[in-house]
Amino acid sequence: MHEDDMPVNAALKAYLETRRSIPAFQMSEPGPSRAEIEEMLKLASRVPDHGKLAPWRFIVYAGPERERISLELAKVAMANKPEMAEDMIQVEKTRLTRAPVVIAVVSRAAPHVKIPEWEQVMSAGAVCLNLLMAANALGYASNWLTEWFAFDRNVHPLLGVSSHENIAGFIHIGTEKLHPGERPRPALADIVTFAGA
């Protein structure tokens, strides 16, 4: 098919041309309803998944549970860094409360007789990006963060993560208070090689 005959999804193209993460601290209520969250998760799950393993799962943090977990995380952070400044203590106490909803994408990648573990890890990354786009498609702002507690196995039980799992990211979802504008993007000449073209 000639490129002039190719159908164009103008709405999707416009979205991708302007896609931008909104900092979690620039989000506010309202957040998505449970029905909207479930719709987002269905959309997010439609990713490349070699072997149909679904090597990822979701944990949804909403309501007062976000504050409880944040305060527990702050205790760990302060124990690890007793000299922490007061402003950083406040940051730690609000890790999961900056946006109305936070969803952990948990990687369940594991050795498999046929499917490389790296492909399973990349599938979880694809879920994170799909979840960002699903949130935006439903009219919400979103941001993909990891932060220190994604990598600290001592706090994984607090977060609901098992010892054989890893956190691919925390997707913060809410209503945009202020759009941060565009940010610099890499020039194609710096990142693209055409082999044989």
KEKE-3310 file (N, C-alpha, C; in steps of 0.2 Angstrom, whole numbers, plus 5000, padded with zeros to 4 digits):
npx = (5004:5003:5010:5002:4989:4987:4978:4975:4975:4970:4967:4975:4988:4989:4989:5001:5010:5010:5011:5014:5021:5014:5020:5018:5015:5008:4996:4978:4963:4948:4951:4952:4937:4932:4927:4932:4946:4947:4944:4955:4965:4961:4964:4977:4983:4983:4996:5011:5015:5024:5020:5009:5010:5006:5016:5015:5007:4994:4994:4983:4983:4973:4962:4962:4973:4984:4990:4993:5002:5012:5016:5022:5033:5040:5045:5054:5063:5068:5074:5084:5091:5095:5099:5090:5083:5070:5061:5063:5058:5045:5042:5044:5033:5023:5023:5014:5003:5002:4995:4978:4976:4987:4995:5003:5014:5018:5031:5032:5041:5051:5062:5060:5055:5054:5052:5061:5067:5070:5061:5049:5051:5052:5039:5031:5036:5030:5017:5017:5018:5007:4997:4999:4995:4981:4976:4977:4968:4956:4955:4963:4977:4994:5008:5024:5033:5047:5056:5064:5059:5054:5064:5069:5069:5065:5054:5045:5035:5026:5021:5014:5020:5028:5042:5048:5045:5046:5046:5040:5035:5027:5012:5005:4990:4978:4970:4975:4982:4990:4998:5014:5020:5030:5045:5063:5067:5075:5085:5081:5092:5102:5098:5094:5097:5097:5097:5101:5092)
npy = (4994:5011:5025:5036:5031:5026:5024:5037:5039:5052:5058:5050:5052:5066:5066:5059:5067:5077:5072:5072:5069:5074:5082:5073:5081:5091:5087:5085:5082:5079:5061:5046:5036:5020:5012:5018:5016:5002:5001:5008:4999:4988:4992:4995:4983:4978:4974:4970:4953:4940:4923:4924:4926:4936:4943:4952:4963:4972:4985:4994:5009:5019:5031:5032:5023:5027:5037:5031:5021:5030:5037:5026:5023:5035:5034:5023:5029:5040:5033:5027:5039:5048:5062:5069:5083:5094:5098:5087:5077:5080:5078:5064:5059:5061:5053:5044:5052:5062:5062:5058:5044:5030:5018:5003:4995:4979:4969:4952:4944:4930:4916:4906:4892:4895:4908:4923:4931:4944:4949:4948:4957:4969:4969:4972:4985:4991:4990:5000:5011:5010:5012:5025:5031:5026:5032:5046:5045:5044:5056:5061:5066:5060:5051:5042:5035:5029:5029:5028:5018:5009:5000:4996:4982:4979:4986:4981:4972:4980:4987:4978:4969:4954:4944:4938:4947:4962:4980:4989:5002:5016:5023:5038:5046:5058:5074:5087:5101:5112:5114:5109:5113:5111:5101:5099:5088:5073:5076:5068:5065:5062:5050:5040:5027:5022:5007:5000:5008)
npz = (5000:4996:5004:5004:5003:5016:5030:5042:5060:5066:5079:5088:5083:5085:5099:5102:5097:5106:5119:5136:5152:5167:5182:5197:5209:5203:5201:5205:5214:5204:5205:5195:5195:5202:5192:5180:5183:5182:5168:5163:5167:5159:5146:5148:5149:5136:5128:5120:5123:5124:5123:5130:5144:5154:5162:5173:5185:5194:5207:5216:5223:5233:5241:5260:5262:5255:5262:5274:5270:5265:5276:5283:5274:5275:5288:5287:5277:5285:5295:5288:5284:5295:5296:5288:5280:5285:5274:5265:5273:5273:5260:5259:5267:5259:5248:5241:5240:5232:5221:5216:5214:5214:5204:5205:5194:5193:5190:5186:5180:5176:5175:5161:5151:5137:5135:5135:5149:5149:5139:5146:5156:5148:5143:5154:5156:5144:5148:5158:5150:5142:5152:5156:5144:5143:5155:5151:5139:5145:5150:5161:5170:5170:5177:5177:5189:5198:5210:5226:5234:5226:5224:5235:5244:5257:5260:5251:5256:5263:5253:5246:5238:5232:5236:5225:5215:5206:5205:5191:5190:5197:5193:5193:5195:5191:5191:5180:5186:5182:5166:5162:5150:5135:5134:5131:5117:5110:5095:5080:5072:5081:5087:5078:5067:5050:5043:5029:5022)
capx = (5000:5007:5009:4996:4983:4987:4973:4978:4971:4972:4967:4980:4994:4989:4990:5008:5014:5010:5011:5019:5020:5013:5022:5013:5013:5004:4989:4973:4956:4946:4954:4947:4932:4934:4925:4937:4952:4946:4944:4962:4969:4960:4967:4985:4985:4984:5003:5015:5016:5026:5018:5003:5011:5004:5021:5014:5000:4993:4991:4979:4983:4968:4959:4967:4978:4990:4993:4996:5009:5017:5019:5027:5038:5044:5048:5060:5067:5071:5079:5090:5095:5093:5100:5086:5080:5063:5057:5063:5054:5038:5041:5043:5027:5017:5025:5008:4997:5002:4990:4972:4977:4993:4995:5010:5014:5023:5034:5032:5046:5054:5065:5055:5058:5054:5051:5067:5065:5070:5055:5044:5052:5049:5031:5029:5037:5025:5011:5017:5017:5000:4993:4999:4990:4975:4974:4976:4963:4950:4954:4967:4985:4998:5016:5027:5039:5050:5058:5069:5055:5053:5070:5070:5065:5063:5047:5040:5029:5022:5018:5010:5024:5031:5049:5050:5042:5049:5041:5041:5034:5021:5009:5001:4984:4974:4968:4980:4981:4994:5002:5021:5023:5035:5052:5067:5067:5081:5085:5081:5099:5106:5096:5091:5101:5093:5101:5099:5087)
capy = (5000:5017:5029:5041:5027:5023:5028:5040:5040:5059:5059:5047:5056:5072:5064:5057:5073:5082:5068:5074:5068:5079:5080:5071:5086:5096:5084:5086:5079:5072:5056:5042:5031:5013:5009:5021:5013:4996:5002:5009:4993:4983:4995:4995:4976:4976:4975:4964:4948:4934:4917:4926:4925:4941:4943:4958:4963:4979:4986:5001:5013:5024:5033:5033:5019:5030:5041:5026:5018:5035:5038:5021:5024:5040:5031:5020:5034:5044:5028:5026:5045:5052:5069:5071:5089:5094:5098:5081:5073:5081:5074:5057:5058:5062:5049:5041:5056:5068:5061:5054:5037:5028:5011:5000:4990:4974:4964:4945:4941:4924:4911:4902:4887:4897:4916:4926:4935:4951:4951:4949:4964:4974:4969:4976:4992:4992:4991:5006:5017:5010:5014:5032:5033:5025:5038:5052:5044:5045:5063:5062:5067:5054:5051:5036:5036:5023:5032:5024:5012:5004:4996:4993:4975:4979:4989:4978:4969:4986:4989:4972:4966:4948:4943:4936:4952:4969:4986:4992:5009:5019:5027:5043:5048:5063:5080:5092:5108:5117:5110:5112:5115:5107:5100:5097:5081:5072:5076:5062:5063:5059:5044:5036:5024:5019:5002:4998:5012)
capz = (5000:4995:5010:5003:5004:5022:5035:5048:5066:5068:5086:5091:5080:5089:5106:5102:5096:5112:5125:5141:5159:5172:5188:5202:5213:5200:5200:5211:5213:5205:5202:5192:5199:5201:5185:5176:5184:5179:5161:5161:5167:5153:5141:5149:5148:5129:5126:5117:5128:5121:5126:5134:5151:5158:5168:5177:5189:5196:5214:5215:5230:5233:5248:5265:5262:5252:5267:5279:5267:5264:5283:5285:5270:5278:5294:5284:5274:5291:5299:5283:5284:5301:5296:5283:5281:5286:5268:5262:5277:5271:5253:5260:5270:5254:5242:5237:5241:5228:5216:5219:5213:5212:5203:5204:5189:5196:5186:5188:5176:5179:5170:5157:5146:5130:5134:5138:5155:5147:5135:5151:5159:5143:5143:5160:5154:5139:5152:5161:5145:5140:5157:5155:5138:5145:5159:5147:5135:5149:5152:5167:5169:5173:5178:5178:5193:5202:5217:5230:5237:5221:5223:5242:5245:5264:5260:5247:5259:5265:5246:5243:5233:5234:5236:5218:5210:5205:5203:5185:5190:5200:5189:5197:5190:5194:5186:5179:5189:5177:5161:5162:5144:5132:5136:5125:5115:5106:5088:5077:5069:5086:5090:5073:5061:5045:5041:5022:5019)
cpx = (5004:5005:5003:4990:4982:4982:4977:4973:4974:4972:4973:4987:4995:4991:4998:5012:5015:5010:5016:5017:5019:5015:5017:5011:5009:4997:4985:4967:4952:4950:4949:4943:4935:4933:4930:4944:4952:4947:4951:4966:4968:4964:4975:4987:4985:4991:5006:5016:5017:5024:5012:5004:5008:5009:5021:5008:5000:4991:4989:4979:4978:4965:4965:4973:4985:4993:4996:5002:5014:5020:5024:5033:5043:5048:5055:5065:5071:5076:5085:5094:5092:5094:5096:5083:5073:5059:5057:5059:5047:5037:5040:5036:5021:5019:5019:5002:4997:4997:4984:4973:4984:4993:5002:5009:5020:5025:5034:5037:5050:5057:5059:5058:5059:5055:5057:5064:5065:5064:5049:5045:5050:5042:5028:5030:5032:5018:5011:5015:5009:4995:4993:4994:4983:4972:4972:4970:4956:4950:4958:4974:4988:5005:5018:5033:5041:5051:5061:5065:5053:5058:5072:5066:5062:5056:5042:5034:5024:5018:5013:5014:5028:5038:5052:5048:5047:5044:5044:5040:5028:5018:5004:4996:4980:4972:4973:4978:4985:4998:5009:5024:5027:5041:5056:5066:5073:5080:5085:5088:5103:5104:5094:5097:5097:5098:5098:5093:5090)
cpy = (5006:5021:5034:5038:5025:5027:5031:5041:5047:5061:5056:5050:5062:5071:5063:5063:5078:5078:5071:5072:5074:5077:5078:5076:5092:5093:5085:5081:5082:5067:5051:5037:5024:5010:5012:5018:5006:4996:5004:5003:4988:4986:4994:4988:4973:4978:4969:4959:4941:4928:4918:4924:4930:4942:4950:4958:4971:4979:4993:5004:5019:5026:5034:5029:5022:5034:5036:5023:5024:5037:5032:5021:5029:5038:5027:5024:5038:5039:5027:5033:5049:5060:5072:5078:5089:5094:5091:5076:5073:5078:5067:5055:5059:5058:5047:5045:5062:5068:5057:5047:5035:5020:5009:4995:4985:4969:4957:4941:4936:4920:4907:4898:4890:4905:4919:4931:4942:4953:4952:4955:4969:4974:4973:4984:4995:4994:4998:5012:5016:5013:5022:5034:5032:5030:5044:5051:5045:5052:5065:5063:5061:5055:5045:5037:5029:5025:5026:5017:5007:4998:4993:4987:4975:4982:4986:4975:4974:4988:4984:4968:4960:4948:4942:4941:4958:4974:4989:5000:5010:5024:5032:5046:5053:5069:5085:5099:5113:5113:5113:5114:5110:5106:5098:5089:5080:5073:5069:5060:5060:5052:5038:5033:5021:5014:4999:5002:5017)
cpz = (5000:5002:5010:5004:5011:5027:5040:5054:5068:5075:5089:5089:5084:5096:5106:5101:5102:5119:5130:5148:5163:5179:5193:5207:5210:5198:5206:5210:5207:5202:5199:5197:5198:5194:5180:5177:5181:5171:5159:5162:5162:5147:5141:5148:5141:5126:5123:5123:5125:5125:5131:5142:5156:5164:5172:5180:5191:5204:5214:5223:5229:5240:5253:5265:5259:5257:5272:5276:5267:5271:5285:5280:5273:5284:5292:5281:5280:5295:5294:5283:5290:5301:5291:5285:5281:5279:5265:5266:5275:5264:5254:5263:5265:5247:5238:5238:5237:5223:5219:5219:5211:5210:5202:5199:5192:5191:5189:5184:5179:5174:5167:5152:5139:5130:5138:5144:5153:5143:5140:5154:5154:5142:5149:5159:5149:5143:5155:5156:5143:5145:5157:5150:5140:5150:5155:5142:5139:5152:5158:5165:5172:5173:5180:5182:5196:5209:5221:5232:5232:5221:5230:5244:5252:5264:5255:5250:5261:5258:5243:5238:5236:5233:5229:5213:5211:5203:5197:5186:5194:5195:5193:5192:5194:5188:5186:5182:5184:5172:5161:5156:5141:5135:5130:5123:5111:5099:5085:5074:5075:5089:5085:5068:5056:5042:5034:5019:5014)
residu = (MET:HIS:GLU:ASP:ASP:MET:PRO:VAL:ASN:ALA:ALA:LEU:LYS:ALA:TYR:LEU:GLU:THR:ARG:ARG:SER:ILE:PRO:ALA:PHE:GLN:MET:SER:GLU:PRO:GLY:PRO:SER:ARG:ALA:GLU:ILE:GLU:GLU:MET:LEU:LYS:LEU:ALA:SER:ARG:VAL:PRO:ASP:HIS:GLY:LYS:LEU:ALA:PRO:TRP:ARG:PHE:ILE:VAL:TYR:ALA:GLY:PRO:GLU:ARG:GLU:ARG:ILE:SER:LEU:GLU:LEU:ALA:LYS:VAL:ALA:MET:ALA:ASN:LYS:PRO:GLU:MET:ALA:GLU:ASP:MET:ILE:GLN:VAL:GLU:LYS:THR:ARG:LEU:THR:ARG:ALA:PRO:VAL:VAL:ILE:ALA:VAL:VAL:SER:ARG:ALA:ALA:PRO:HIS:VAL:LYS:ILE:PRO:GLU:TRP:GLU:GLN:VAL:MET:SER:ALA:GLY:ALA:VAL:CYS:LEU:ASN:LEU:LEU:MET:ALA:ALA:ASN:ALA:LEU:GLY:TYR:ALA:SER:ASN:TRP:LEU:THR:GLU:TRP:PHE:ALA:PHE:ASP:ARG:ASN:VAL:HIS:PRO:LEU:LEU:GLY:VAL:SER:SER:HIS:GLU:ASN:ILE:ALA:GLY:PHE:ILE:HIS:ILE:GLY:THR:GLU:LYS:LEU:HIS:PRO:GLY:GLU:ARG:PRO:ARG:PRO:ALA:LEU:ALA:ASP:ILE:VAL:THR:PHE:ALA:GLY:ALA)
# end
